[in-house]
């Protein structure tokens, strides 16, 4: 029982330390994504979000045959 309570406390403290941003439109979502926060929870309120895909270079290929390679992805 004590282990269970410790797990609940650790999970709760992690969730409470994150910044929570509620957005209701595309502009608010892009603003939230530009945040410099390391722990960020974004809550999307109901609505229509018209997003524009962009190409970026990803260098985080930890499971690739050559993890130092770069690939182009769409975000």
C-alpha atoms as an extended CHARMM CRD file, in Angstrom:
* protein
*
        75  EXT
         1         1  UNK       CA              0.0000000000        0.0000000000        0.0000000000  PROA      1               0.0000000000
         2         2  UNK       CA              2.8500000000        2.3660000000        0.8220000000  PROA      2               0.0000000000
         3         3  UNK       CA              4.4450000000        1.7820000000       -2.5980000000  PROA      3               0.0000000000
         4         4  UNK       CA              1.1350000000        2.5450000000       -4.2730000000  PROA      4               0.0000000000
         5         5  UNK       CA              0.8090000000        5.8340000000       -2.3760000000  PROA      5               0.0000000000
         6         6  UNK       CA              4.3830000000        6.7860000000       -3.2830000000  PROA      6               0.0000000000
         7         7  UNK       CA              3.6930000000        6.1740000000       -6.9880000000  PROA      7               0.0000000000
         8         8  UNK       CA              0.5370000000        8.3130000000       -6.7960000000  PROA      8               0.0000000000
         9         9  UNK       CA              2.4400000000       11.1210000000       -5.0690000000  PROA      9               0.0000000000
        10        10  UNK       CA              5.2740000000       11.0760000000       -7.6380000000  PROA      10              0.0000000000
        11        11  UNK       CA              2.8540000000       11.0930000000      -10.5770000000  PROA      11              0.0000000000
        12        12  UNK       CA              0.8010000000       13.8880000000       -9.0360000000  PROA      12              0.0000000000
        13        13  UNK       CA              3.8310000000       16.0680000000       -8.3880000000  PROA      13              0.0000000000
        14        14  UNK       CA              4.9920000000       15.5960000000      -11.9970000000  PROA      14              0.0000000000
        15        15  UNK       CA              1.6040000000       16.6260000000      -13.3590000000  PROA      15              0.0000000000
        16        16  UNK       CA              1.3550000000       19.5880000000      -11.0120000000  PROA      16              0.0000000000
        17        17  UNK       CA              4.7800000000       20.9210000000      -11.9750000000  PROA      17              0.0000000000
        18        18  UNK       CA              3.9590000000       21.0430000000      -15.6950000000  PROA      18              0.0000000000
        19        19  UNK       CA              2.6100000000       24.2120000000      -17.2720000000  PROA      19              0.0000000000
        20        20  UNK       CA             -0.9480000000       23.7300000000      -18.5350000000  PROA      20              0.0000000000
        21        21  UNK       CA             -2.1030000000       25.8560000000      -21.4610000000  PROA      21              0.0000000000
        22        22  UNK       CA             -5.6810000000       25.6710000000      -22.7060000000  PROA      22              0.0000000000
        23        23  UNK       CA             -6.1380000000       26.7540000000      -26.3120000000  PROA      23              0.0000000000
        24        24  UNK       CA             -9.2880000000       27.3530000000      -28.3200000000  PROA      24              0.0000000000
        25        25  UNK       CA             -7.9640000000       28.2900000000      -31.7630000000  PROA      25              0.0000000000
        26        26  UNK       CA             -5.0430000000       27.8730000000      -34.1310000000  PROA      26              0.0000000000
        27        27  UNK       CA             -3.3150000000       31.0840000000      -33.0800000000  PROA      27              0.0000000000
        28        28  UNK       CA             -3.3860000000       30.0250000000      -29.4180000000  PROA      28              0.0000000000
        29        29  UNK       CA             -1.9750000000       26.6070000000      -30.2960000000  PROA      29              0.0000000000
        30        30  UNK       CA              0.9450000000       28.0620000000      -32.2570000000  PROA      30              0.0000000000
        31        31  UNK       CA              1.6330000000       30.4630000000      -29.3790000000  PROA      31              0.0000000000
        32        32  UNK       CA              1.6540000000       27.5720000000      -26.8920000000  PROA      32              0.0000000000
        33        33  UNK       CA              4.0290000000       25.5650000000      -29.0870000000  PROA      33              0.0000000000
        34        34  UNK       CA              6.4950000000       28.4780000000      -29.1660000000  PROA      34              0.0000000000
        35        35  UNK       CA              6.6820000000       28.3470000000      -25.3600000000  PROA      35              0.0000000000
        36        36  UNK       CA             10.1170000000       27.6990000000      -23.9110000000  PROA      36              0.0000000000
        37        37  UNK       CA              8.6550000000       25.4870000000      -21.1740000000  PROA      37              0.0000000000
        38        38  UNK       CA             10.1800000000       22.0290000000      -20.8320000000  PROA      38              0.0000000000
        39        39  UNK       CA              7.1300000000       20.4770000000      -19.1440000000  PROA      39              0.0000000000
        40        40  UNK       CA              4.0650000000       21.5700000000      -21.0680000000  PROA      40              0.0000000000
        41        41  UNK       CA              0.5470000000       20.1600000000      -21.2430000000  PROA      41              0.0000000000
        42        42  UNK       CA             -1.6350000000       21.6280000000      -23.9930000000  PROA      42              0.0000000000
        43        43  UNK       CA             -5.3730000000       21.1550000000      -23.6820000000  PROA      43              0.0000000000
        44        44  UNK       CA             -7.2670000000       21.6340000000      -26.9460000000  PROA      44              0.0000000000
        45        45  UNK       CA            -10.7470000000       23.0140000000      -26.4560000000  PROA      45              0.0000000000
        46        46  UNK       CA            -13.3940000000       22.0090000000      -29.0240000000  PROA      46              0.0000000000
        47        47  UNK       CA            -13.0270000000       23.8420000000      -32.3060000000  PROA      47              0.0000000000
        48        48  UNK       CA            -11.4710000000       23.7940000000      -35.7360000000  PROA      48              0.0000000000
        49        49  UNK       CA             -7.6890000000       23.9690000000      -35.9290000000  PROA      49              0.0000000000
        50        50  UNK       CA             -6.3100000000       24.7740000000      -39.3790000000  PROA      50              0.0000000000
        51        51  UNK       CA             -2.6230000000       23.9290000000      -39.2160000000  PROA      51              0.0000000000
        52        52  UNK       CA              0.1000000000       24.4730000000      -41.7920000000  PROA      52              0.0000000000
        53        53  UNK       CA              2.5960000000       21.6090000000      -42.1140000000  PROA      53              0.0000000000
        54        54  UNK       CA              6.2810000000       22.5210000000      -42.2970000000  PROA      54              0.0000000000
        55        55  UNK       CA              9.3530000000       20.4510000000      -43.1510000000  PROA      55              0.0000000000
        56        56  UNK       CA             12.1300000000       20.1800000000      -40.5650000000  PROA      56              0.0000000000
        57        57  UNK       CA             15.3160000000       18.1400000000      -40.2230000000  PROA      57              0.0000000000
        58        58  UNK       CA             15.2530000000       15.5530000000      -37.4400000000  PROA      58              0.0000000000
        59        59  UNK       CA             18.5100000000       14.3270000000      -35.9390000000  PROA      59              0.0000000000
        60        60  UNK       CA             17.0280000000       12.2610000000      -33.0860000000  PROA      60              0.0000000000
        61        61  UNK       CA             17.1190000000        8.8370000000      -34.7230000000  PROA      61              0.0000000000
        62        62  UNK       CA             18.0460000000        6.7720000000      -31.6910000000  PROA      62              0.0000000000
        63        63  UNK       CA             16.5790000000        3.5310000000      -33.1110000000  PROA      63              0.0000000000
        64        64  UNK       CA             17.9550000000        3.9460000000      -36.6380000000  PROA      64              0.0000000000
        65        65  UNK       CA             20.7710000000        1.8690000000      -38.1220000000  PROA      65              0.0000000000
        66        66  UNK       CA             22.8040000000        5.0850000000      -38.3080000000  PROA      66              0.0000000000
        67        67  UNK       CA             21.5720000000        7.2380000000      -35.3790000000  PROA      67              0.0000000000
        68        68  UNK       CA             23.6990000000       10.2110000000      -36.5020000000  PROA      68              0.0000000000
        69        69  UNK       CA             21.8690000000       10.5390000000      -39.8190000000  PROA      69              0.0000000000
        70        70  UNK       CA             19.4620000000       13.3800000000      -40.5650000000  PROA      70              0.0000000000
        71        71  UNK       CA             16.0250000000       12.9790000000      -42.1240000000  PROA      71              0.0000000000
        72        72  UNK       CA             13.4070000000       15.4520000000      -43.2750000000  PROA      72              0.0000000000
        73        73  UNK       CA             10.0610000000       15.1410000000      -41.5280000000  PROA      73              0.0000000000
        74        74  UNK       CA              6.8230000000       17.0970000000      -41.5490000000  PROA      74              0.0000000000
        75        75  UNK       CA              5.5730000000       18.7270000000      -38.3740000000  PROA      75              0.0000000000
